Amino acid sequence: MKATWRLPGARQTEDLGAALARGCPWDEAGPRLIYLSGELGAGKTTLAAALLQTLGVEEIVRSPSYALIETYAARAGEAVHIDLYRLRGSEELQQLGLRDYLNGHTLLLIEWPERAAGALPPADLEVRLELSDAPGGAGRNAHVEARSSVGEAWLTHTRAVLPNQI
């Protein structure tokens, strides 16, 4: 199952992040995983910040580019924001202690998942943000694909909450 949204500005990117948060399936037994892909400046951290704040994170959400991992207390569990841009190989992923976060009380938002060379657990949702080449050149498109049954239910809910897809 797939959906695409046109996001003309940061506000619409934040709206998508909030809609994803409202559909987050915290009642599932395992962790929830979202892969966030897109070039630098495509809006991955903007989307992640809106998602985390909607989940009740009260502190400022920062890009984990240098720390690689930022953890946050959310209303229903723990949220882990991971940025793999600086990862030099899948062997470095083990050193991050990712295994410690793979439990039923955790949401993992993973930016640059392609840097892990297939060493990550499978995603529930893959979100690919791309800068728009539409007339005027402003904004971006968000392509969201469910990769599990949990992801399908999550995307169905998101589509109902934020229906203006393209």
Secondary structure, 3 states (H helix, E strand, C coil): CEEEEEECCHHHHHHHHHHHHHCCCCCCCCCEEEEEECCCCCCHHHHHHHHHHHCCCCCCCCCCCCCCEEEEECCCCEEEEEECCCCCCHHHHHHCCHHHHCCCCEEEEEECHHHHCCCCCCCCEEEEEEECCCCCCCCEEEEEEECCHHHHHHHHHHHHHCCCCC
